[in-house]
């Protein structure tokens, strides 16, 4: 018995010595990913075609990010399913060299809209940085009734479901945002989905639909050309992106109504945390640099350039807001 106790004690002491000897090596290996990374080109996946807003954002940050990392940064377009094809590829990437530039829906409500979505944005994506935000601009045909926002909404309430509104698809922020606006203003236009915002604009100019929530970068050019009418911006106060147009709050239509589209960088949740932290710092710094800030502003974005935590907080708040509308209005992706 005594011999067995001595033998067991020797084995325990030997194991402890081995762990102690290996601890520095293990700690070095744990810290290694951030120091040694990247070891090959980095991919930025975008869920929309070339020339789309997320694509332009990705290409704007790719070059300075490449310089900072000392490796090529390649933008790959994988359009489809409202950006969710690319988001799913990001979520499932295991090479530690793949990230995505995604939009609100990909990172918040994708699973709520469609339970069959093959990834869960809240569980499978690691926030890197909120890059840019923009309110939407409520827009109508140039001959729409009313000279003020209040007069327009009086006409909209009178029309009820005889009016219709267009969006670039079921479950988009334009769709969910309009459903939210309907509950706050007692209007009831019917939803008409289109393949994209260009088709929405064409239909509105042609008089097929009566209103739409559009990105200000797209709508402003048509309004300035006299082809569409601006009703109000979906922010509490005027937006620096289109300061000439009042907010819906300023127009006396809503109180505290705030709705934005945004684009952000995200990684797979499996990516080592030191790498995510490094990317978060770099992307945030790049987005807020004067040159990149100006480019993003010209693309229609008010630069945020947040930390990973800042993006996580935005995801949480937007999921609650938009998810509540989805549940209340029983919205499902087609």
C-alpha positions as a LaTeX table, in Angstrom:
\begin{tabular}{lrrr}
\hline
Residue & $x$ (\AA) & $y$ (\AA) & $z$ (\AA) \\
\hline
Unk1 & 0.00 & 0.00 & 0.00 \\
Unk2 & 2.80 & 2.41 & 0.95 \\
Unk3 & 4.61 & 1.63 & $-2.32$ \\
Unk4 & 1.43 & 2.34 & $-4.29$ \\
Unk5 & 1.03 & 5.72 & $-2.58$ \\
Unk6 & 4.64 & 6.64 & $-3.38$ \\
Unk7 & 4.13 & 5.58 & $-7.01$ \\
Unk8 & 0.93 & 7.62 & $-7.34$ \\
Unk9 & 2.60 & 10.65 & $-5.76$ \\
Unk10 & 5.52 & 10.40 & $-8.20$ \\
Unk11 & 3.16 & 10.28 & $-11.17$ \\
Unk12 & 1.23 & 13.32 & $-9.89$ \\
Unk13 & 4.43 & 15.32 & $-9.36$ \\
Unk14 & 5.69 & 14.31 & $-12.83$ \\
Unk15 & 2.43 & 15.41 & $-14.47$ \\
Unk16 & 2.55 & 18.72 & $-12.64$ \\
Unk17 & 6.13 & 19.27 & $-13.77$ \\
Unk18 & 5.19 & 18.56 & $-17.38$ \\
Unk19 & 2.28 & 21.01 & $-17.23$ \\
Unk20 & 4.53 & 23.65 & $-15.69$ \\
Unk21 & 7.17 & 23.11 & $-18.37$ \\
Unk22 & 4.61 & 23.30 & $-21.19$ \\
Unk23 & 2.74 & 26.33 & $-19.83$ \\
Unk24 & 5.00 & 28.96 & $-21.47$ \\
Unk25 & 4.79 & 27.15 & $-24.82$ \\
Unk26 & 1.01 & 26.86 & $-24.56$ \\
Unk27 & 0.70 & 30.54 & $-23.66$ \\
Unk28 & 2.94 & 31.47 & $-26.59$ \\
Unk29 & 0.80 & 29.40 & $-28.96$ \\
Unk30 & $-2.40$ & 31.03 & $-27.66$ \\
Unk31 & $-0.95$ & 34.47 & $-28.31$ \\
Unk32 & 0.54 & 33.49 & $-31.65$ \\
Unk33 & $-2.53$ & 33.95 & $-33.92$ \\
Unk34 & $-2.61$ & 37.74 & $-33.53$ \\
Unk35 & 1.16 & 38.10 & $-33.90$ \\
Unk36 & 1.66 & 35.76 & $-36.86$ \\
Unk37 & $-1.63$ & 36.49 & $-38.62$ \\
Unk38 & $-2.27$ & 36.90 & $-41.54$ \\
Unk39 & $-0.21$ & 34.25 & $-43.27$ \\
Unk40 & $-2.05$ & 34.49 & $-46.62$ \\
Unk41 & $-4.46$ & 36.83 & $-48.45$ \\
Unk42 & $-7.58$ & 37.89 & $-46.55$ \\
Unk43 & $-11.00$ & 37.56 & $-48.20$ \\
Unk44 & $-13.85$ & 40.02 & $-47.73$ \\
Unk45 & $-17.14$ & 38.43 & $-48.81$ \\
Unk46 & $-19.96$ & 40.69 & $-49.98$ \\
Unk47 & $-23.51$ & 39.46 & $-50.48$ \\
Unk48 & $-24.38$ & 41.87 & $-53.29$ \\
Unk49 & $-23.14$ & 42.52 & $-56.85$ \\
Unk50 & $-20.26$ & 44.74 & $-57.84$ \\
Unk51 & $-21.18$ & 48.42 & $-57.65$ \\
Unk52 & $-23.69$ & 47.87 & $-54.84$ \\
Unk53 & $-23.32$ & 49.92 & $-51.67$ \\
Unk54 & $-21.83$ & 47.10 & $-49.55$ \\
Unk55 & $-19.43$ & 46.28 & $-52.41$ \\
Unk56 & $-18.23$ & 49.89 & $-52.57$ \\
Unk57 & $-17.71$ & 49.94 & $-48.81$ \\
Unk58 & $-15.71$ & 46.70 & $-48.91$ \\
Unk59 & $-13.48$ & 47.95 & $-51.72$ \\
Unk60 & $-12.97$ & 51.27 & $-49.96$ \\
Unk61 & $-11.55$ & 49.61 & $-46.85$ \\
Unk62 & $-9.74$ & 46.76 & $-48.65$ \\
Unk63 & $-6.71$ & 48.71 & $-49.85$ \\
Unk64 & $-5.83$ & 50.43 & $-46.55$ \\
Unk65 & $-6.50$ & 47.17 & $-44.70$ \\
Unk66 & $-4.09$ & 45.36 & $-47.04$ \\
Unk67 & $-1.40$ & 47.94 & $-46.30$ \\
Unk68 & $-1.95$ & 47.58 & $-42.56$ \\
Unk69 & $-1.82$ & 43.78 & $-42.65$ \\
Unk70 & 0.98 & 43.36 & $-45.19$ \\
Unk71 & $-1.11$ & 40.87 & $-47.19$ \\
Unk72 & $-3.50$ & 41.22 & $-50.16$ \\
Unk73 & $-7.15$ & 41.80 & $-49.22$ \\
Unk74 & $-9.47$ & 40.43 & $-51.90$ \\
Unk75 & $-13.16$ & 41.36 & $-52.21$ \\
Unk76 & $-15.38$ & 38.51 & $-53.44$ \\
Unk77 & $-19.01$ & 39.07 & $-54.44$ \\
Unk78 & $-21.38$ & 36.24 & $-53.53$ \\
Unk79 & $-24.81$ & 37.78 & $-54.15$ \\
Unk80 & $-28.12$ & 36.18 & $-53.32$ \\
Unk81 & $-30.79$ & 35.79 & $-50.61$ \\
Unk82 & $-30.52$ & 39.43 & $-49.56$ \\
Unk83 & $-26.86$ & 39.00 & $-48.69$ \\
Unk84 & $-27.40$ & 35.87 & $-46.61$ \\
Unk85 & $-25.44$ & 33.58 & $-48.95$ \\
Unk86 & $-22.27$ & 35.53 & $-48.25$ \\
Unk87 & $-23.12$ & 35.83 & $-44.55$ \\
Unk88 & $-23.53$ & 32.06 & $-44.32$ \\
Unk89 & $-20.15$ & 31.56 & $-46.00$ \\
Unk90 & $-18.56$ & 33.92 & $-43.49$ \\
Unk91 & $-20.22$ & 32.13 & $-40.58$ \\
Unk92 & $-18.93$ & 28.75 & $-41.77$ \\
Unk93 & $-15.40$ & 29.85 & $-42.78$ \\
Unk94 & $-12.66$ & 28.03 & $-40.86$ \\
Unk95 & $-9.47$ & 29.38 & $-42.45$ \\
Unk96 & $-9.19$ & 32.41 & $-40.11$ \\
Unk97 & $-8.68$ & 34.60 & $-43.18$ \\
Unk98 & $-12.31$ & 35.23 & $-44.23$ \\
Unk99 & $-14.49$ & 38.12 & $-43.08$ \\
Unk100 & $-17.58$ & 39.81 & $-44.50$ \\
Unk101 & $-18.99$ & 43.27 & $-45.12$ \\
Unk102 & $-22.66$ & 42.74 & $-44.29$ \\
Unk103 & $-25.87$ & 44.75 & $-43.80$ \\
Unk104 & $-28.44$ & 45.06 & $-41.00$ \\
Unk105 & $-30.58$ & 42.13 & $-42.01$ \\
Unk106 & $-27.68$ & 39.70 & $-42.31$ \\
Unk107 & $-26.52$ & 40.43 & $-38.77$ \\
Unk108 & $-29.82$ & 40.83 & $-36.92$ \\
Unk109 & $-33.12$ & 39.42 & $-38.19$ \\
Unk110 & $-32.13$ & 36.81 & $-40.78$ \\
Unk111 & $-33.14$ & 33.87 & $-38.58$ \\
Unk112 & $-36.27$ & 35.61 & $-37.28$ \\
Unk113 & $-37.52$ & 36.19 & $-40.82$ \\
Unk114 & $-36.81$ & 32.66 & $-41.95$ \\
Unk115 & $-36.10$ & 29.86 & $-39.45$ \\
Unk116 & $-34.59$ & 27.84 & $-42.33$ \\
Unk117 & $-31.72$ & 30.35 & $-42.67$ \\
Unk118 & $-28.60$ & 28.13 & $-42.38$ \\
Unk119 & $-26.80$ & 30.40 & $-39.90$ \\
Unk120 & $-27.73$ & 32.30 & $-36.76$ \\
Unk121 & $-26.26$ & 35.81 & $-36.88$ \\
Unk122 & $-26.36$ & 36.16 & $-33.10$ \\
Unk123 & $-24.44$ & 32.93 & $-32.55$ \\
Unk124 & $-22.32$ & 32.35 & $-35.66$ \\
Unk125 & $-20.91$ & 35.81 & $-36.45$ \\
Unk126 & $-18.33$ & 37.78 & $-34.46$ \\
Unk127 & $-18.79$ & 41.57 & $-34.66$ \\
Unk128 & $-15.76$ & 43.52 & $-35.93$ \\
Unk129 & $-16.93$ & 47.11 & $-36.50$ \\
Unk130 & $-20.00$ & 49.09 & $-37.48$ \\
Unk131 & $-18.66$ & 50.97 & $-40.51$ \\
Unk132 & $-21.42$ & 53.34 & $-41.63$ \\
Unk133 & $-25.04$ & 54.23 & $-41.01$ \\
Unk134 & $-27.74$ & 56.13 & $-42.92$ \\
Unk135 & $-31.38$ & 57.00 & $-42.28$ \\
Unk136 & $-33.94$ & 56.31 & $-44.96$ \\
Unk137 & $-35.80$ & 58.99 & $-46.88$ \\
Unk138 & $-39.56$ & 58.65 & $-47.23$ \\
Unk139 & $-40.17$ & 59.44 & $-50.89$ \\
Unk140 & $-43.26$ & 59.83 & $-53.07$ \\
Unk141 & $-44.13$ & 60.64 & $-56.70$ \\
Unk142 & $-43.56$ & 64.26 & $-57.59$ \\
Unk143 & $-47.33$ & 64.85 & $-57.95$ \\
Unk144 & $-48.17$ & 63.32 & $-54.55$ \\
Unk145 & $-50.82$ & 65.24 & $-52.60$ \\
Unk146 & $-49.89$ & 67.72 & $-49.90$ \\
Unk147 & $-47.33$ & 70.47 & $-49.54$ \\
Unk148 & $-46.13$ & 69.31 & $-46.12$ \\
Unk149 & $-45.44$ & 65.96 & $-44.47$ \\
Unk150 & $-48.57$ & 66.30 & $-42.33$ \\
Unk151 & $-50.75$ & 66.97 & $-45.38$ \\
Unk152 & $-49.24$ & 63.98 & $-47.17$ \\
Unk153 & $-50.02$ & 61.69 & $-44.23$ \\
Unk154 & $-53.59$ & 62.97 & $-44.06$ \\
Unk155 & $-53.98$ & 61.92 & $-47.70$ \\
Unk156 & $-52.31$ & 58.56 & $-46.98$ \\
Unk157 & $-54.66$ & 57.84 & $-44.07$ \\
Unk158 & $-57.65$ & 58.75 & $-46.23$ \\
Unk159 & $-56.46$ & 56.44 & $-49.03$ \\
Unk160 & $-56.02$ & 53.47 & $-46.69$ \\
Unk161 & $-55.10$ & 50.29 & $-48.58$ \\
Unk162 & $-55.75$ & 51.93 & $-51.95$ \\
Unk163 & $-52.18$ & 53.19 & $-51.79$ \\
Unk164 & $-49.13$ & 50.95 & $-52.09$ \\
Unk165 & $-45.48$ & 51.18 & $-51.15$ \\
Unk166 & $-42.45$ & 49.59 & $-52.77$ \\
Unk167 & $-39.36$ & 47.93 & $-51.29$ \\
Unk168 & $-36.42$ & 45.87 & $-52.57$ \\
Unk169 & $-37.94$ & 42.76 & $-51.02$ \\
Unk170 & $-39.72$ & 41.09 & $-48.11$ \\
Unk171 & $-37.81$ & 41.46 & $-44.85$ \\
Unk172 & $-35.61$ & 44.35 & $-45.98$ \\
Unk173 & $-35.22$ & 47.32 & $-43.66$ \\
Unk174 & $-37.37$ & 49.34 & $-46.08$ \\
Unk175 & $-40.16$ & 46.79 & $-45.67$ \\
Unk176 & $-39.96$ & 46.36 & $-41.91$ \\
Unk177 & $-39.41$ & 50.08 & $-41.42$ \\
Unk178 & $-42.56$ & 50.94 & $-43.38$ \\
Unk179 & $-44.58$ & 48.45 & $-41.36$ \\
Unk180 & $-43.28$ & 50.15 & $-38.22$ \\
Unk181 & $-44.17$ & 53.57 & $-39.65$ \\
Unk182 & $-47.67$ & 52.29 & $-40.44$ \\
Unk183 & $-48.26$ & 51.41 & $-36.79$ \\
Unk184 & $-47.06$ & 54.85 & $-35.65$ \\
Unk185 & $-49.00$ & 56.95 & $-38.17$ \\
Unk186 & $-52.18$ & 54.91 & $-38.85$ \\
Unk187 & $-51.58$ & 54.64 & $-42.60$ \\
Unk188 & $-52.20$ & 51.37 & $-44.42$ \\
Unk189 & $-50.54$ & 51.17 & $-47.87$ \\
Unk190 & $-50.11$ & 47.70 & $-49.39$ \\
Unk191 & $-46.60$ & 46.25 & $-49.76$ \\
Unk192 & $-45.28$ & 45.67 & $-53.30$ \\
Unk193 & $-41.81$ & 44.03 & $-53.38$ \\
Unk194 & $-39.38$ & 44.63 & $-56.27$ \\
Unk195 & $-36.01$ & 43.05 & $-57.16$ \\
Unk196 & $-34.15$ & 46.18 & $-56.03$ \\
Unk197 & $-34.38$ & 49.88 & $-55.23$ \\
Unk198 & $-33.78$ & 50.98 & $-58.87$ \\
Unk199 & $-36.99$ & 49.18 & $-59.84$ \\
Unk200 & $-38.79$ & 50.79 & $-56.88$ \\
Unk201 & $-37.72$ & 54.24 & $-58.08$ \\
Unk202 & $-38.82$ & 53.49 & $-61.65$ \\
Unk203 & $-42.23$ & 52.31 & $-60.43$ \\
Unk204 & $-42.68$ & 55.39 & $-58.24$ \\
Unk205 & $-41.72$ & 57.79 & $-61.01$ \\
Unk206 & $-44.23$ & 55.97 & $-63.23$ \\
Unk207 & $-46.97$ & 56.27 & $-60.61$ \\
Unk208 & $-47.38$ & 52.53 & $-59.97$ \\
Unk209 & $-46.68$ & 52.97 & $-56.24$ \\
Unk210 & $-47.27$ & 55.87 & $-53.86$ \\
Unk211 & $-44.37$ & 55.90 & $-51.42$ \\
Unk212 & $-41.15$ & 54.18 & $-50.38$ \\
Unk213 & $-38.37$ & 54.35 & $-47.81$ \\
Unk214 & $-35.17$ & 54.73 & $-49.83$ \\
Unk215 & $-31.46$ & 55.21 & $-49.07$ \\
Unk216 & $-30.85$ & 58.98 & $-49.29$ \\
Unk217 & $-27.95$ & 58.48 & $-51.69$ \\
Unk218 & $-30.36$ & 56.96 & $-54.22$ \\
Unk219 & $-33.40$ & 59.11 & $-53.60$ \\
Unk220 & $-31.76$ & 62.54 & $-53.39$ \\
Unk221 & $-30.61$ & 62.60 & $-57.03$ \\
Unk222 & $-34.15$ & 61.88 & $-58.25$ \\
Unk223 & $-35.65$ & 64.47 & $-55.91$ \\
Unk224 & $-33.18$ & 67.15 & $-57.00$ \\
Unk225 & $-34.01$ & 66.33 & $-60.63$ \\
Unk226 & $-37.68$ & 66.98 & $-59.93$ \\
Unk227 & $-38.73$ & 63.36 & $-60.53$ \\
Unk228 & $-39.68$ & 62.47 & $-56.92$ \\
Unk229 & $-40.84$ & 64.30 & $-53.79$ \\
Unk230 & $-39.15$ & 64.12 & $-50.36$ \\
Unk231 & $-41.55$ & 63.65 & $-47.44$ \\
Unk232 & $-39.10$ & 63.24 & $-44.55$ \\
Unk233 & $-36.03$ & 61.49 & $-43.19$ \\
Unk234 & $-36.31$ & 58.61 & $-40.70$ \\
Unk235 & $-34.14$ & 60.21 & $-38.06$ \\
Unk236 & $-35.01$ & 62.31 & $-35.04$ \\
Unk237 & $-33.25$ & 65.33 & $-36.52$ \\
Unk238 & $-31.95$ & 66.21 & $-39.99$ \\
Unk239 & $-29.23$ & 64.00 & $-41.43$ \\
Unk240 & $-25.85$ & 65.39 & $-42.47$ \\
Unk241 & $-26.17$ & 63.18 & $-45.55$ \\
Unk242 & $-29.21$ & 65.12 & $-46.85$ \\
Unk243 & $-29.47$ & 68.20 & $-44.61$ \\
Unk244 & $-31.89$ & 69.95 & $-47.00$ \\
Unk245 & $-34.70$ & 67.53 & $-46.10$ \\
Unk246 & $-36.52$ & 67.66 & $-42.73$ \\
Unk247 & $-36.97$ & 64.62 & $-40.54$ \\
Unk248 & $-40.40$ & 63.08 & $-40.04$ \\
Unk249 & $-40.18$ & 64.33 & $-36.45$ \\
Unk250 & $-39.52$ & 67.86 & $-37.65$ \\
Unk251 & $-42.47$ & 67.55 & $-40.02$ \\
Unk252 & $-44.73$ & 66.76 & $-37.06$ \\
Unk253 & $-45.57$ & 63.26 & $-38.29$ \\
Unk254 & $-43.79$ & 61.09 & $-35.69$ \\
Unk255 & $-42.11$ & 61.52 & $-32.34$ \\
Unk256 & $-38.78$ & 59.82 & $-31.67$ \\
Unk257 & $-38.88$ & 57.77 & $-34.88$ \\
Unk258 & $-35.39$ & 56.51 & $-35.72$ \\
Unk259 & $-34.66$ & 53.99 & $-38.46$ \\
Unk260 & $-31.33$ & 53.40 & $-40.16$ \\
Unk261 & $-29.68$ & 51.07 & $-42.60$ \\
Unk262 & $-26.08$ & 50.17 & $-41.86$ \\
Unk263 & $-23.10$ & 48.17 & $-43.06$ \\
Unk264 & $-20.57$ & 46.42 & $-40.86$ \\
Unk265 & $-17.63$ & 44.03 & $-40.84$ \\
Unk266 & $-17.99$ & 40.61 & $-39.21$ \\
Unk267 & $-15.98$ & 37.42 & $-38.81$ \\
Unk268 & $-16.83$ & 33.79 & $-38.10$ \\
Unk269 & $-17.35$ & 33.24 & $-34.38$ \\
Unk270 & $-14.63$ & 30.58 & $-34.62$ \\
Unk271 & $-11.95$ & 33.15 & $-35.53$ \\
Unk272 & $-9.47$ & 33.55 & $-32.63$ \\
Unk273 & $-10.38$ & 36.51 & $-30.44$ \\
Unk274 & $-6.94$ & 38.19 & $-30.73$ \\
Unk275 & $-7.39$ & 38.32 & $-34.53$ \\
Unk276 & $-10.94$ & 39.71 & $-34.23$ \\
Unk277 & $-9.68$ & 42.34 & $-31.79$ \\
Unk278 & $-6.89$ & 43.36 & $-34.18$ \\
Unk279 & $-9.29$ & 43.56 & $-37.12$ \\
Unk280 & $-11.73$ & 45.60 & $-35.06$ \\
Unk281 & $-9.06$ & 48.16 & $-34.21$ \\
Unk282 & $-7.80$ & 48.39 & $-37.81$ \\
Unk283 & $-11.20$ & 48.59 & $-39.53$ \\
Unk284 & $-12.39$ & 51.19 & $-37.04$ \\
Unk285 & $-9.27$ & 53.32 & $-37.56$ \\
Unk286 & $-9.48$ & 52.97 & $-41.35$ \\
Unk287 & $-13.16$ & 53.93 & $-41.50$ \\
Unk288 & $-12.54$ & 57.05 & $-39.40$ \\
Unk289 & $-9.46$ & 58.17 & $-41.34$ \\
Unk290 & $-10.10$ & 61.44 & $-43.26$ \\
Unk291 & $-9.65$ & 59.96 & $-46.75$ \\
Unk292 & $-11.85$ & 56.91 & $-46.19$ \\
Unk293 & $-14.42$ & 58.91 & $-44.23$ \\
Unk294 & $-14.82$ & 61.23 & $-47.23$ \\
Unk295 & $-15.21$ & 58.33 & $-49.66$ \\
Unk296 & $-17.83$ & 56.65 & $-47.47$ \\
Unk297 & $-19.71$ & 59.94 & $-47.08$ \\
Unk298 & $-19.84$ & 60.29 & $-50.87$ \\
Unk299 & $-21.29$ & 56.77 & $-51.04$ \\
Unk300 & $-24.09$ & 57.83 & $-48.68$ \\
Unk301 & $-22.76$ & 56.74 & $-45.30$ \\
Unk302 & $-22.26$ & 58.59 & $-42.06$ \\
Unk303 & $-19.13$ & 56.92 & $-40.68$ \\
Unk304 & $-19.39$ & 55.10 & $-37.36$ \\
Unk305 & $-16.14$ & 53.10 & $-37.14$ \\
Unk306 & $-17.09$ & 51.51 & $-33.83$ \\
Unk307 & $-15.42$ & 48.88 & $-31.69$ \\
Unk308 & $-16.63$ & 45.28 & $-31.78$ \\
Unk309 & $-18.57$ & 45.99 & $-28.61$ \\
Unk310 & $-20.22$ & 49.00 & $-30.22$ \\
Unk311 & $-21.40$ & 46.85 & $-33.13$ \\
Unk312 & $-22.60$ & 44.12 & $-30.73$ \\
Unk313 & $-24.71$ & 46.70 & $-28.90$ \\
Unk314 & $-26.20$ & 47.94 & $-32.18$ \\
Unk315 & $-27.01$ & 44.37 & $-33.24$ \\
Unk316 & $-28.78$ & 43.79 & $-29.93$ \\
Unk317 & $-30.89$ & 46.97 & $-30.12$ \\
Unk318 & $-31.79$ & 46.55 & $-33.81$ \\
Unk319 & $-32.70$ & 42.89 & $-33.35$ \\
Unk320 & $-35.12$ & 43.89 & $-30.60$ \\
Unk321 & $-36.64$ & 46.75 & $-32.64$ \\
Unk322 & $-36.94$ & 45.02 & $-36.01$ \\
Unk323 & $-37.72$ & 41.63 & $-34.46$ \\
Unk324 & $-40.62$ & 43.19 & $-32.59$ \\
Unk325 & $-42.05$ & 44.52 & $-35.85$ \\
Unk326 & $-41.60$ & 41.12 & $-37.53$ \\
Unk327 & $-43.55$ & 39.44 & $-34.73$ \\
Unk328 & $-46.22$ & 42.14 & $-34.48$ \\
Unk329 & $-46.87$ & 42.26 & $-38.24$ \\
Unk330 & $-46.27$ & 38.51 & $-38.85$ \\
Unk331 & $-43.64$ & 39.15 & $-41.53$ \\
Unk332 & $-42.02$ & 36.11 & $-43.12$ \\
Unk333 & $-39.39$ & 35.92 & $-45.84$ \\
Unk334 & $-40.58$ & 34.39 & $-49.09$ \\
\hline
\end{tabular}
